Amino acid sequence: MRDVVDGPLVEIAPRLSRFLADWWPHRALVIFTRECTGRPRKVAGDADIVDLITLAELDELISVVEPDAAFTGEVVLTGARRWVWAMRDRSDTLLVLIPRDRSEMPRPSELMAAFGIVATSIRQQVAQASPDYLAESRAASAARSRAIAELTASHEAALAALLLTLRSPRLDDGRARATAIETASDALIALRSEQATDRILTAEPPVSAFERLRRDLGPLLQHREIAVDYTAPPIDGRPIPGEIAHGARAMTQSVVLAFAAQPHLDRLRIAWQCDTGALVVDIRDNAAGGLDSATVRRNLEGRVRTLRAELDVEVIAEWGSRVTIRLPLDPPASPPDLPGLATLNRREREVLSLVAAGMRNKAIAAELGVAESTVKFHVAGLLKKLDVSSRGEAAAIGMQAGLIRHRDRRLAQGPVTQR
């Protein structure tokens, strides 16, 4: 089970499928969860099956299976009736297996226990909004949005042409024409609603996302004597993509905990502002400027980089501290063509960001808390994966990809600015 949950979230279905294969032989496996806004379906097995299973079919199935219960029987999947083994975890995550024969599910309690661990791991990764999850979810959301836009354009053009043809006065059989026009009109309406449905499923209204943040912060602050002023975004603000909402909540919680670690803190202001292009998180206090800005920057670095956010940490002695995070709501329109960048693991990307910042191996080792020989090993690995021969070339790629650490500002003295 450790091998199943230890790895990228996007590959968790194939890992689980391999783990279950000996005890629960199956042709295909699907994990379905609305927690993952980018890819609610995680699949493994026969592509002729998994590629045809729709979200509507999984929605129907999850309504049939009780929480913490197993189901064996025939349901509609891939547009046809199929024999399935299914179970729904208490976290509302669904597991569907297409068995190799029409048999009862063997050892359901053991399968439920194993799937419970997987479902919990998925939920924790989403709740913590790890950089790996955010990157995977954001890429999936962007790919799906492009696919839906392309399908909408092509299908709308085809149906519009059909309507023009059927409305032609040169055609007879008025009843057939009227029926065809009505059918095509309904299809156009349904098609245009697909994009709206997708936005509902993959985005959160700003006020709802902020209210969820308030609920999450409640247990963290309930035993501390801190007065918290919450400033919610406007009701009519642009919906926030799911991965941005998850990331913003996780980063806000991390910053709030850093603020709360200061002695004598009695007041905190947490504000979200959502305009047409970005979500701005603004957190400030009235303490004596004791915020550990290095820790804040280090804790947020992975998410800031993944979501292309802008981080500003301001600490003014005897005045207070302020952290501002600006998260763009749209993915990059045309990501740079950087061969090999996607093959870097998390540590290699960290090292590349520091190389791009002009740091040498000794300084990188001190920054990451590892041996200098380990840094040399990672630098050699990323040079090979990027197919470059020098640190300068690697640094240029890192800068082009935006892998640059954001600097914080610590002002010992200076004019008091309007806050």
BELDA-V774818 format. One record per pair of residues at least 12 apart in sequence whose ideal C-beta (glycine too) atoms are under 10 Angstrom apart, sorted by the first residue. I is the first residue (numbers start at 1). J is the second residue. Records with the same first field share a line. If there is no record, write none. Layout:
I->J ; J
This chain:
1->15 ; 16 ; 19 ; 113 ; 114 ; 117 ; 118 ; 121
2->117
3->15 ; 16 ; 18 ; 19
4->16 ; 17 ; 18 ; 19 ; 20 ; 114 ; 115 ; 117 ; 118 ; 121
5->117 ; 118 ; 120 ; 121 ; 122 ; 124 ; 125
6->121
7->121 ; 132
8->125 ; 132 ; 133 ; 135 ; 136 ; 345 ; 346
9->36 ; 38 ; 39 ; 42 ; 121 ; 122 ; 125 ; 126 ; 130 ; 132 ; 133 ; 135 ; 136 ; 137
10->36 ; 38 ; 39 ; 42 ; 132 ; 133 ; 135 ; 136 ; 137 ; 139 ; 140
11->42 ; 44 ; 136
12->31 ; 42 ; 44 ; 118 ; 121 ; 122 ; 125
13->28 ; 29 ; 30 ; 31 ; 39 ; 41 ; 42 ; 43 ; 44 ; 45 ; 50 ; 95 ; 118
14->29 ; 42 ; 43 ; 44 ; 45
15->44 ; 118
16->29 ; 31 ; 42 ; 44 ; 95 ; 97 ; 114 ; 115 ; 117 ; 118
17->29 ; 30 ; 31 ; 43 ; 44 ; 45 ; 97
18->44
19->114 ; 118
20->44 ; 85 ; 95 ; 97 ; 111 ; 114 ; 115
21->44 ; 45
23->106 ; 107 ; 110 ; 111 ; 114
24->85 ; 97 ; 99 ; 100 ; 105 ; 106 ; 107 ; 108 ; 110 ; 111 ; 114
25->97 ; 99 ; 100 ; 101 ; 103 ; 106
26->44 ; 45 ; 46 ; 84 ; 85 ; 96 ; 97 ; 98 ; 99 ; 100
27->45 ; 46 ; 48 ; 49 ; 50 ; 82 ; 97 ; 98 ; 99 ; 100 ; 101
28->43 ; 44 ; 45 ; 46 ; 47 ; 48 ; 49 ; 50 ; 51 ; 53 ; 77 ; 78 ; 82 ; 84 ; 96 ; 97 ; 98 ; 99
29->42 ; 43 ; 44 ; 45 ; 46 ; 49 ; 50 ; 85 ; 95 ; 96 ; 97 ; 98
30->42 ; 43 ; 44 ; 45 ; 49 ; 50 ; 53 ; 57 ; 58 ; 61 ; 77 ; 84 ; 86 ; 94 ; 95 ; 96 ; 97 ; 98
31->43 ; 44 ; 58 ; 89 ; 93 ; 94 ; 95 ; 96 ; 115 ; 118 ; 119 ; 122
32->53 ; 55 ; 57 ; 58 ; 59 ; 61 ; 62 ; 86 ; 88 ; 92 ; 93 ; 94 ; 95 ; 96
33->58 ; 62 ; 89 ; 91 ; 92 ; 93 ; 94 ; 95 ; 119 ; 122 ; 123 ; 126
34->55 ; 58 ; 59 ; 62 ; 92 ; 93 ; 94 ; 126 ; 201 ; 202 ; 242
35->91 ; 92 ; 93 ; 119 ; 122 ; 123 ; 124 ; 125 ; 126 ; 127 ; 133 ; 137 ; 242 ; 246
36->93 ; 122 ; 123 ; 125 ; 126 ; 133 ; 136 ; 137 ; 140 ; 202 ; 242 ; 243 ; 246
37->126 ; 137 ; 138 ; 140 ; 141 ; 144 ; 201 ; 202 ; 203 ; 204 ; 241 ; 242 ; 243 ; 244 ; 245 ; 246
38->133 ; 134 ; 135 ; 136 ; 137 ; 138 ; 139 ; 140 ; 141 ; 142 ; 143 ; 144 ; 202 ; 241 ; 242 ; 243
39->136 ; 137 ; 139 ; 140 ; 141 ; 143 ; 144
40->55 ; 58 ; 59 ; 93 ; 94 ; 140 ; 201 ; 202 ; 242
41->53 ; 54 ; 55 ; 58 ; 94 ; 96
42->93 ; 95 ; 118 ; 122
43->96
45->97 ; 98
46->98
48->78
49->77 ; 78 ; 82 ; 98
50->77 ; 78 ; 96 ; 98
51->78
52->77 ; 78 ; 79 ; 80
53->77 ; 78 ; 79 ; 82 ; 96 ; 98
54->76 ; 77 ; 78 ; 79
55->197 ; 198 ; 201
56->76
57->75 ; 76 ; 77 ; 78 ; 79 ; 82 ; 96
58->75 ; 77 ; 86 ; 94 ; 96
59->94
60->75 ; 76 ; 77
61->75 ; 76 ; 77 ; 84 ; 86 ; 88 ; 94 ; 96
62->86 ; 88 ; 92 ; 93 ; 94 ; 96
63->88 ; 94
64->86 ; 88
65->84 ; 86 ; 87 ; 88 ; 89 ; 94 ; 95 ; 96
66->87 ; 88
67->87 ; 88 ; 89 ; 90 ; 91 ; 92 ; 93
68->87 ; 88 ; 89 ; 90 ; 91 ; 112 ; 116
69->86 ; 87 ; 88 ; 89 ; 90 ; 108 ; 112
70->85 ; 86 ; 87 ; 88 ; 95 ; 104 ; 105 ; 108 ; 109 ; 111 ; 112 ; 115
71->84 ; 85 ; 86 ; 87 ; 88 ; 94 ; 96 ; 105 ; 108
72->84 ; 85 ; 86 ; 87 ; 97 ; 99 ; 102 ; 103 ; 104 ; 105 ; 106 ; 108
73->85 ; 86 ; 102 ; 104 ; 105
74->102
75->96
77->96 ; 98
78->98
82->96 ; 98 ; 99 ; 102
83->97 ; 98 ; 99 ; 100 ; 101 ; 102 ; 103
84->96 ; 97 ; 98 ; 99 ; 105
85->97 ; 98 ; 99 ; 103 ; 104 ; 105 ; 106 ; 108 ; 111
86->98 ; 105
87->105 ; 108 ; 111 ; 112 ; 115 ; 116 ; 119
88->112 ; 115 ; 119
89->112 ; 115 ; 116 ; 117 ; 118 ; 119 ; 120 ; 122 ; 123
90->116 ; 119 ; 120
91->116 ; 119 ; 120 ; 122 ; 123 ; 124 ; 126
92->119 ; 123
93->115 ; 116 ; 118 ; 119 ; 120 ; 122 ; 123
94->115 ; 119
95->111 ; 112 ; 114 ; 115 ; 116 ; 118 ; 119
97->111 ; 115
125->137 ; 246
126->242 ; 243 ; 246 ; 250
127->216 ; 246 ; 249 ; 250 ; 253
128->246 ; 250 ; 253 ; 254 ; 303
129->243 ; 244 ; 245 ; 246 ; 247 ; 248 ; 249 ; 250 ; 251 ; 253 ; 254 ; 302 ; 303 ; 306 ; 307
130->246 ; 247 ; 250 ; 302 ; 303 ; 306 ; 346
131->247 ; 301 ; 302 ; 303 ; 304 ; 305 ; 306 ; 307 ; 346 ; 349
132->302 ; 306 ; 345 ; 346
133->243 ; 246 ; 247 ; 250 ; 303 ; 306
134->243 ; 244 ; 246 ; 247 ; 250 ; 302 ; 303 ; 305 ; 306 ; 307
135->243 ; 302 ; 303 ; 305 ; 306 ; 307 ; 342 ; 346 ; 349
136->243 ; 306
137->202 ; 241 ; 242 ; 243 ; 244 ; 246 ; 247 ; 306
138->241 ; 242 ; 243 ; 244 ; 247 ; 306 ; 307 ; 308 ; 331 ; 332
139->243 ; 331 ; 335 ; 342
140->202 ; 243
141->198 ; 202 ; 203 ; 241 ; 242 ; 243 ; 244 ; 331
142->241 ; 243 ; 330 ; 331 ; 332 ; 333 ; 335
143->331
144->198 ; 202
145->195 ; 198 ; 199 ; 202 ; 241 ; 330 ; 331
146->331
148->191 ; 194 ; 195 ; 197 ; 198 ; 199
149->195 ; 198
151->191 ; 194 ; 195
152->191 ; 192 ; 194 ; 195
155->187 ; 188 ; 191 ; 192 ; 194
156->187 ; 188 ; 191 ; 192
158->184 ; 187 ; 191
159->183 ; 184 ; 185 ; 186 ; 187 ; 188 ; 191
160->184 ; 188
161->184
162->180 ; 181 ; 183 ; 184 ; 187 ; 188
163->180 ; 181 ; 184 ; 185 ; 187 ; 188
164->184
165->177 ; 180 ; 184
166->178 ; 179 ; 180 ; 181 ; 182 ; 183 ; 184
167->180 ; 181 ; 184
199->239 ; 241
200->239
201->242
202->239 ; 241 ; 242 ; 243
203->238 ; 239 ; 240 ; 241 ; 242 ; 243 ; 244 ; 245 ; 329
204->239 ; 240 ; 241 ; 242 ; 244 ; 245 ; 246 ; 248 ; 249
205->233 ; 235 ; 236 ; 237 ; 238 ; 239 ; 240 ; 245 ; 274
206->232 ; 233 ; 234 ; 235 ; 236 ; 237 ; 238 ; 239 ; 240 ; 245 ; 248 ; 272 ; 273 ; 274 ; 279
207->232 ; 233 ; 234 ; 235 ; 236 ; 237 ; 272 ; 274
208->232 ; 239 ; 240 ; 245
209->232 ; 233 ; 237 ; 239 ; 240 ; 242 ; 244 ; 245 ; 246 ; 248 ; 249 ; 272 ; 274 ; 279
210->230 ; 231 ; 232 ; 233 ; 237 ; 240 ; 245 ; 248 ; 249 ; 252 ; 270 ; 271 ; 272 ; 274 ; 279 ; 281
211->230 ; 232
212->245 ; 246 ; 249
213->230 ; 232 ; 245 ; 248 ; 249 ; 250 ; 252 ; 253 ; 256 ; 270 ; 272 ; 281
214->228 ; 230 ; 232 ; 249 ; 270
215->249
216->249 ; 250 ; 252 ; 253 ; 256
217->230 ; 249 ; 252 ; 253 ; 256 ; 257 ; 260 ; 268 ; 270
220->253 ; 256 ; 257 ; 260
221->256 ; 257 ; 260 ; 268
224->260 ; 265 ; 266 ; 268
225->265 ; 266
226->256 ; 259 ; 260 ; 262 ; 265 ; 266 ; 267 ; 268 ; 285
227->265 ; 266 ; 267 ; 268 ; 269 ; 286
228->256 ; 260 ; 267 ; 268 ; 269 ; 270
229->267 ; 268 ; 269 ; 270 ; 271 ; 284
230->268 ; 269 ; 270 ; 271 ; 272
231->269 ; 270 ; 271 ; 272 ; 273 ; 282
232->270 ; 271 ; 272 ; 273 ; 274
233->271 ; 272 ; 273 ; 274 ; 275 ; 279 ; 280
234->272 ; 273 ; 274 ; 275
236->274
237->272 ; 273 ; 274 ; 275 ; 276 ; 279
238->274 ; 275 ; 276 ; 277 ; 278 ; 279 ; 329
239->274 ; 329
240->272 ; 274 ; 279 ; 327 ; 329
241->279 ; 307 ; 327 ; 328 ; 329 ; 330 ; 331
243->306 ; 307 ; 327 ; 331
244->274 ; 278 ; 279 ; 307 ; 309 ; 327 ; 328 ; 329 ; 330 ; 331
245->279 ; 327
246->303 ; 307
247->279 ; 281 ; 300 ; 303 ; 304 ; 306 ; 307 ; 309 ; 325 ; 327
248->272 ; 274 ; 279 ; 280 ; 281 ; 303 ; 307 ; 309 ; 325 ; 327
249->272 ; 281
250->299 ; 300 ; 303
251->281 ; 283 ; 296 ; 299 ; 300 ; 303 ; 304 ; 307 ; 309 ; 311 ; 323 ; 325 ; 327
252->270 ; 272 ; 281 ; 282 ; 283 ; 323 ; 325
254->295 ; 296 ; 299 ; 300 ; 303 ; 323
255->268 ; 270 ; 281 ; 283 ; 291 ; 296 ; 299 ; 300 ; 311 ; 313 ; 321 ; 323 ; 324 ; 325
256->268 ; 270 ; 283 ; 285 ; 323
257->295 ; 296 ; 299
258->283 ; 291 ; 292 ; 293 ; 295 ; 296 ; 297 ; 299 ; 300 ; 313 ; 321 ; 323
259->283 ; 284 ; 285 ; 287 ; 290 ; 291 ; 292 ; 296 ; 320 ; 321 ; 322 ; 323
260->285
261->290 ; 291 ; 292 ; 295
262->285 ; 287 ; 288 ; 289 ; 290 ; 291 ; 292 ; 320 ; 321
263->287 ; 288 ; 290
264->286 ; 287 ; 288 ; 290
265->285 ; 286 ; 287 ; 288 ; 290 ; 291 ; 320 ; 321
266->285 ; 286 ; 287
267->284 ; 285 ; 286 ; 287 ; 320
268->283 ; 284 ; 285 ; 286 ; 287
269->282 ; 283 ; 284 ; 285 ; 286 ; 320 ; 322 ; 419
270->282 ; 283 ; 284
271->283 ; 284 ; 324
272->325
273->326
274->327 ; 329
275->326 ; 329
276->329 ; 330
277->326 ; 328 ; 329 ; 330
278->309 ; 310 ; 325 ; 326 ; 327 ; 328 ; 329 ; 330
279->307 ; 309 ; 325 ; 326 ; 327 ; 328 ; 329
280->309 ; 310 ; 324 ; 325 ; 326 ; 327
281->309 ; 311 ; 323 ; 324 ; 325 ; 326 ; 327
282->312 ; 322 ; 323 ; 324 ; 325 ; 326 ; 419
283->296 ; 321 ; 322 ; 323 ; 324 ; 325
284->314 ; 320 ; 321 ; 322 ; 323 ; 324 ; 419
285->319 ; 320 ; 321 ; 322 ; 323
286->319 ; 320 ; 321 ; 419
287->315 ; 318 ; 319 ; 320 ; 321
288->315 ; 316 ; 317 ; 318 ; 319 ; 320 ; 321
289->314 ; 315 ; 316 ; 317 ; 318 ; 319 ; 320 ; 321 ; 410 ; 411 ; 412
290->315 ; 317 ; 320 ; 321
291->313 ; 314 ; 315 ; 316 ; 320 ; 321 ; 322 ; 323 ; 408 ; 410
292->313 ; 315 ; 321
293->313 ; 314 ; 315 ; 321 ; 323 ; 407 ; 408 ; 409 ; 410
294->313 ; 408 ; 410
296->311 ; 313 ; 315 ; 321 ; 323 ; 408
297->311 ; 313 ; 323 ; 405 ; 406 ; 407 ; 408
298->367 ; 368 ; 405
300->313 ; 323 ; 325 ; 406
301->350 ; 353 ; 405 ; 406
302->346 ; 349 ; 350 ; 353
303->325 ; 327
304->325 ; 326 ; 327 ; 405 ; 406
305->349 ; 350 ; 353 ; 401 ; 402 ; 403 ; 404 ; 405 ; 406
306->349
307->325 ; 327 ; 328 ; 329 ; 331
308->326 ; 327 ; 328 ; 330 ; 331 ; 332 ; 402
309->325 ; 326 ; 327 ; 328 ; 406
310->324 ; 325 ; 326 ; 327 ; 328 ; 406
311->323 ; 324 ; 325 ; 326 ; 327 ; 405 ; 406 ; 407 ; 408
312->324 ; 325 ; 326 ; 406 ; 407 ; 408 ; 409
313->325 ; 406 ; 407 ; 408 ; 409 ; 410
314->408 ; 409 ; 410 ; 411 ; 417 ; 419
315->408 ; 409 ; 410 ; 411 ; 412
316->409 ; 410 ; 411 ; 412 ; 413 ; 414 ; 415 ; 416 ; 417 ; 419
317->410 ; 411 ; 412 ; 413 ; 414
318->412 ; 413
319->411 ; 413 ; 414 ; 416 ; 417 ; 419
320->419
321->410
322->409 ; 417 ; 419
323->408
325->406
332->402
335->401 ; 402
336->397 ; 400 ; 401 ; 402
337->400
338->386 ; 396 ; 397 ; 398 ; 400 ; 401
339->385 ; 386 ; 387 ; 388 ; 397
340->382 ; 383 ; 384 ; 385 ; 386 ; 387 ; 388 ; 394 ; 397
341->382 ; 385 ; 386 ; 397 ; 398 ; 400 ; 401 ; 403
342->385
343->381 ; 382 ; 384 ; 385 ; 386
344->378 ; 381 ; 382 ; 385 ; 386 ; 397 ; 398 ; 401 ; 403
345->378 ; 381 ; 382 ; 385
347->368 ; 370 ; 374 ; 375 ; 377 ; 378 ; 381 ; 382
348->377 ; 378 ; 379 ; 381 ; 382 ; 383 ; 385 ; 386
349->378 ; 382 ; 398 ; 401 ; 403
350->364 ; 367 ; 368 ; 378 ; 403 ; 405
351->364 ; 365 ; 367 ; 368 ; 370 ; 374 ; 375 ; 376 ; 377 ; 378 ; 379 ; 381 ; 382 ; 394 ; 398 ; 403
352->378 ; 379 ; 382 ; 383 ; 385 ; 386 ; 391 ; 394 ; 395 ; 397 ; 398 ; 399 ; 401 ; 403
353->395 ; 398 ; 399 ; 401 ; 402 ; 403 ; 404 ; 405
354->367 ; 368 ; 375 ; 378 ; 379 ; 395 ; 398 ; 403 ; 404 ; 405
355->375 ; 378 ; 379 ; 382 ; 383 ; 391 ; 392 ; 394 ; 395 ; 397 ; 398 ; 399 ; 403
356->391 ; 394 ; 395 ; 396 ; 397 ; 398 ; 399 ; 400 ; 401 ; 402 ; 403 ; 404 ; 405
357->395 ; 398 ; 399 ; 403 ; 404 ; 405 ; 407
358->391 ; 395 ; 404
359->375 ; 395 ; 405
360->372 ; 375 ; 391
361->373 ; 374 ; 375 ; 376 ; 378 ; 379 ; 391
362->375
363->375
364->376 ; 378 ; 379
367->405
379->391 ; 394
382->394 ; 397 ; 398
386->398
